[in-house]
Amino acid sequence: MPRIRHRQSAIRSRQYGFTLVELVTVFVIIGVLGFLLLPRFAHNEATGPAQADQLGRVLRHAQALAMGQGRSLTFAVISPTSYAITDGATPIRDPAGELQSYILQNGISILSGPSVKFDSLGRPKSGTALIETPQAWVLSSGPTVALEPVTGFVSTMP
């Protein structure tokens, strides 16, 4: 009988915890799954809606820079795939020294949309006159960025 008790206690002591092989196997499986699934959750700034949001932010930034610097600045569509904040001719640098020139990625382009000037009060203008109708920039991926007259309010629509 003493041998039976000894075997039972030996079996019980093995039931607590995991073996090193089991732990390594679980970590390898978690690592492989993480490696395969991580790209699906990565934020991709090159999507159409993200680039439309960026275009909207650049419009608001151009307006804020014009008001902050007390001068007229232009949001200029340079080509179907690029735009910039200019002083009328060349892209400017913001107070942090960053060049205000942008390029659309992943084959996305601006299908339509004007260049717009912001006066020192942040009002959108076309030439010398205030804009009286909403302006819109349509991207090839579908989203539209709209600029309201007088206030310069910017909105993005999917």
Secondary structure, 3 states (H helix, E strand, C coil): CHHHHHHHHHHHHHCCCCCHHHHHHHHHHHHHHHHHHHHHHCCCCCCHHHHHHHHHHHHHHHHHHHHHHCCCEEEEEEECCEEEEECCCCECECCCCCECEEECCCCCCEEECCCEEECCCCCEEECCEECCCCEEEEECCCCEEEECCCCCCEEEEC
